[in-house]
Amino acid sequence: MNTSYFFGYGSLVNERTHAYEDLHHATLKGWRRTWRHTRLRPVAFLTAMPDPHSSIEGIIAHVPNNDWAALDEREFAYDRVSATSSITHAKSAAVDIAVYQVPKDTGLAPDIRHPIWLSYLDVVIQGYLRHFGEAGVSRFFDTTSGWDAPILNDRAAPNYPRTQQLSAAETALVDAHLHSVGAKVIL
């Protein structure tokens, strides 16, 4: 049996939100990142959807002892699917890699009752900035669809349970990219 890894493309890129180790940059080919919500969560969140013309930059990280229980609980609105053959990475050893995906038949477009939490997006962008720099943040916005979704500015009282403190520069970077994609931030 190969060692198990997950591919993170959202908040899992920010290692401050988890204790998984052996992180490596990776690319998931043939997939696109988008915003969705389900009946299982009252908020929009990122998911990966098959798209033969796209790829997603992210990280892979080791799941010790192939024990997926804690991560499956964290990612409870997703299905964990094998993506080993679609992911390029620098690990020399053979590894099995899974990606979390909202089931296609349960994912709905975000709306005013199911907005994106800015506190969640901040955590995602902080992770991308640390791993991939400002160019990686730009690629994140370019390779993510659904920016027409309402974004709830909850920075003063974060709803996201794994929220992180952003520097003034990180906050300004998020805000500048939201402006560039024409996102509608609501209070």
Backbone torsions as a table, in degrees:
resi	resn	phi	psi	omega
1	MET	NA	133.2	176.9
2	ASN	-76.6	161.4	176.9
3	THR	-73.2	141.7	-176.9
4	SER	-92.2	139.6	175.9
5	TYR	-135.4	157.1	170.1
6	PHE	-112.5	154.6	172.1
7	PHE	-102.2	119.8	178.1
8	GLY	-102.0	135.1	-177.7
9	TYR	-135.0	7.3	-179.9
10	GLY	-138.2	-121.7	-177.6
11	SER	-65.6	-24.3	178.7
12	LEU	-67.9	-14.3	175.0
13	VAL	-69.8	-26.9	179.5
14	ASN	-86.9	101.6	-175.2
15	GLU	-65.4	-9.8	174.2
16	ARG	-71.9	-10.4	-179.2
17	THR	-97.9	2.2	-179.6
18	HIS	-158.7	172.3	-178.5
19	ALA	-112.3	14.4	-179.3
20	TYR	-73.4	145.2	-174.6
21	GLU	-121.0	-175.4	-177.9
22	ASP	58.4	53.3	-179.3
23	LEU	-80.8	140.4	177.6
24	HIS	-143.0	143.2	174.0
25	HIS	-63.7	145.5	-178.4
26	ALA	-154.0	163.9	177.0
27	THR	-131.6	130.4	177.0
28	LEU	-98.7	108.4	-176.6
29	LYS	-91.1	142.2	179.1
30	GLY	84.5	18.4	-179.8
31	TRP	-136.0	157.8	177.0
32	ARG	-133.5	144.5	177.8
33	ARG	-90.9	138.4	178.8
34	THR	-149.5	164.8	177.9
35	TRP	-93.2	132.8	177.5
36	ARG	-145.6	164.8	168.3
37	HIS	-134.6	164.0	176.9
38	THR	-135.0	172.5	175.8
39	ARG	-68.6	-12.8	-179.6
40	LEU	-82.9	-17.6	-179.0
41	ARG	-136.2	139.5	-177.2
42	PRO	-85.7	19.7	-172.6
43	VAL	-146.6	156.0	175.6
44	ALA	-80.0	145.1	177.7
45	PHE	-147.2	169.1	-175.8
46	LEU	-79.2	145.9	171.0
47	THR	-141.3	163.8	175.7
48	ALA	-108.1	135.3	179.8
49	MET	-128.0	140.6	177.3
50	PRO	-57.2	134.9	177.6
51	ASP	-157.1	105.8	-174.1
52	PRO	-63.2	-13.7	-176.9
53	HIS	-103.0	12.2	-173.9
54	SER	-136.0	167.0	171.7
55	SER	-148.8	158.4	-176.5
56	ILE	-123.8	129.2	174.1
57	GLU	-86.4	138.3	179.0
58	GLY	-166.5	-154.7	178.7
59	ILE	-130.7	155.6	166.9
60	ILE	-111.6	149.6	178.3
61	ALA	-145.1	149.5	-176.1
62	HIS	-74.2	138.6	173.3
63	VAL	-105.1	100.7	-174.3
64	PRO	-55.8	137.0	177.9
65	ASN	55.5	23.4	-178.3
66	ASN	52.5	31.2	-178.8
67	ASP	-92.9	96.4	-175.5
68	TRP	-87.4	-4.9	-170.2
69	ALA	-55.2	-50.2	-177.1
70	ALA	-66.3	-40.6	-179.7
71	LEU	-70.9	-39.5	175.5
72	ASP	-60.6	-37.1	177.9
73	GLU	-66.7	-43.1	178.2
74	ARG	-61.9	-39.6	-175.2
75	GLU	-101.1	40.3	-168.6
76	PHE	-62.2	-20.5	-179.8
77	ALA	-89.9	3.3	-176.0
78	TYR	-111.0	159.5	163.9
79	ASP	-97.0	140.6	174.0
80	ARG	-92.6	120.4	-177.6
81	VAL	-124.4	148.3	178.5
82	SER	-68.7	135.7	178.9
83	ALA	-137.4	15.6	-174.7
84	THR	-50.0	-46.8	-175.1
85	SER	-74.2	-12.1	-178.9
86	SER	-99.8	-1.6	-173.3
87	ILE	-113.0	130.7	171.7
88	THR	-104.2	141.4	-177.7
89	HIS	-159.7	172.4	-175.3
90	ALA	-95.2	-0.3	179.8
91	LYS	-66.2	135.9	179.6
92	SER	-86.2	-27.4	179.5
93	ALA	-79.2	153.0	176.4
94	ALA	-71.9	130.7	179.1
95	VAL	-135.2	151.2	172.3
96	ASP	-97.4	131.0	-175.9
97	ILE	-124.5	131.7	177.5
98	ALA	-114.1	153.1	175.1
99	VAL	-125.9	145.9	176.8
100	TYR	-93.3	132.7	-175.3
101	GLN	-139.1	134.4	172.7
102	VAL	-67.9	129.3	178.3
103	PRO	-55.5	133.8	-173.4
104	LYS	-54.7	-37.2	-176.4
105	ASP	-80.9	-4.5	179.2
106	THR	-113.2	-12.3	-178.4
107	GLY	-79.0	130.2	-180.0
108	LEU	-121.9	154.5	178.2
109	ALA	-67.6	140.9	176.4
110	PRO	-60.3	153.5	176.7
111	ASP	-148.0	-176.1	-175.1
112	ILE	-61.5	-28.9	177.4
113	ARG	-83.7	-15.1	-178.4
114	HIS	-134.5	67.3	-175.9
115	PRO	-81.9	170.6	168.8
116	ILE	-79.0	132.5	173.6
117	TRP	-82.9	126.0	178.5
118	LEU	-62.0	-32.1	178.0
119	SER	-63.0	-33.7	175.4
120	TYR	-70.6	-49.3	-179.7
121	LEU	-59.6	-40.3	177.9
122	ASP	-56.5	-43.9	179.9
123	VAL	-63.4	-43.1	179.7
124	VAL	-60.9	-49.6	-176.9
125	ILE	-66.4	-37.1	176.2
126	GLN	-58.4	-41.9	177.9
127	GLY	-64.7	-44.5	178.9
128	TYR	-64.4	-38.9	179.1
129	LEU	-63.2	-42.9	-179.4
130	ARG	-67.1	-37.8	-176.5
131	HIS	-88.9	-34.6	-170.3
132	PHE	-125.0	0.7	178.4
133	GLY	72.7	-175.6	-178.0
134	GLU	-63.1	-33.5	177.2
135	ALA	-64.7	-36.3	177.1
136	GLY	-67.0	-35.8	176.2
137	VAL	-64.3	-43.8	177.1
138	SER	-59.9	-43.0	178.7
139	ARG	-64.2	-36.2	177.1
140	PHE	-57.6	-51.2	-179.1
141	PHE	-64.0	-37.6	-179.1
142	ASP	-69.5	-30.2	-174.8
143	THR	-103.6	16.2	177.5
144	THR	-118.6	131.5	177.4
145	SER	-105.6	161.7	177.9
146	GLY	100.6	20.8	-178.7
147	TRP	-72.3	-2.3	174.2
148	ASP	-80.0	-4.1	178.4
149	ALA	-69.0	146.0	174.2
150	PRO	-67.9	142.6	179.6
151	ILE	-118.0	117.6	-178.5
152	LEU	-83.4	119.5	177.4
153	ASN	-78.5	94.5	179.7
154	ASP	-109.3	22.8	-177.5
155	ARG	-59.9	-37.4	-177.9
156	ALA	-68.0	-31.2	178.8
157	ALA	-141.4	79.6	-172.6
158	PRO	-59.2	132.9	174.1
159	ASN	-84.6	-29.6	-175.3
160	TYR	-69.1	124.9	-173.7
161	PRO	-68.3	-20.6	-179.9
162	ARG	-109.7	33.4	-177.2
163	THR	-57.6	151.8	179.1
164	GLN	-128.6	152.0	175.9
165	GLN	-78.3	126.4	176.6
166	LEU	-99.3	148.2	173.2
167	SER	-74.1	167.3	177.3
168	ALA	-60.6	-37.9	-180.0
169	ALA	-67.7	-39.6	178.6
170	GLU	-65.9	-42.8	178.4
171	THR	-61.3	-44.3	179.4
172	ALA	-63.4	-36.8	178.5
173	LEU	-64.2	-46.5	177.8
174	VAL	-58.8	-49.4	-177.4
175	ASP	-61.4	-40.1	179.6
176	ALA	-64.3	-40.9	179.1
177	HIS	-69.8	-37.7	176.9
178	LEU	-62.4	-40.4	177.0
179	HIS	-62.5	-43.1	-176.6
180	SER	-65.7	-28.7	177.9
181	VAL	-94.2	4.2	177.3
182	GLY	71.5	27.5	-178.7
183	ALA	-68.1	148.4	179.2
184	LYS	-103.4	108.1	178.0
185	VAL	-93.7	128.2	-178.2
186	ILE	-114.6	157.5	178.8
187	LEU	-100.2	NA	NA
